[in-house]
């Protein structure tokens, strides 16, 4: 799959979404067209090595990062106060 061309604002938002506990990779893919492997590659490229390792350790196996592993009672992908108002 060809990776879409992203501007710096989109890259920033993807990084923010990837760090969020309740935002599944599927939400990033549906919003930006990046599957999980591409998000991981983007994070590896954009973050400092230690930050990337910390992020990978944090999200590996986290049930809320994958829709298929999420508990049935979690119906939303983000916290209501998550998005910044301009």
TARARA-V810828 format. One record per residue. N is the residue number from 1. PSI is psi as a letter, one per 30 degrees, with the letter a starting at -180 (none if undefined). OMEGA is omega as a letter, one per 40 degrees, with the letter a starting at -180 (NA if undefined). Layout:
BEGIN
N,PSI,OMEGA  N,PSI,OMEGA
END
This chain:
BEGIN
1,k,a  2,k,a  3,k,i  4,l,i  5,k,a  6,k,i  7,l,a  8,e,i  9,e,i  10,e,i  11,e,i  12,e,a  13,e,i  14,e,i  15,e,i  16,e,i  17,e,a  18,e,i  19,f,a  20,k,a  21,e,a  22,f,a  23,j,a  24,l,i  25,e,i  26,e,i  27,e,i  28,e,i  29,e,a  30,f,a  31,e,a  32,f,i  33,g,i  34,j,i  35,l,a  36,e,a  37,e,i  38,e,i  39,e,i  40,e,i  41,e,i  42,e,i  43,e,i  44,e,a  45,e,a  46,f,a  47,l,i  48,l,a  49,e,a  50,e,i  51,e,i  52,e,i  53,e,i  54,e,i  55,e,a  56,e,i  57,e,a  58,e,a  59,f,a  60,k,i  61,g,a  62,k,a  63,e,a  64,f,a  65,f,i  66,k,a  67,e,a  68,f,a  69,f,a  70,k,i  71,k,a  72,f,a  73,f,i  74,j,a  75,f,a  76,l,a  77,f,a  78,l,i  79,k,a  80,f,a  81,g,a  82,e,a  83,k,a  84,k,i  85,k,a  86,none,NA
END
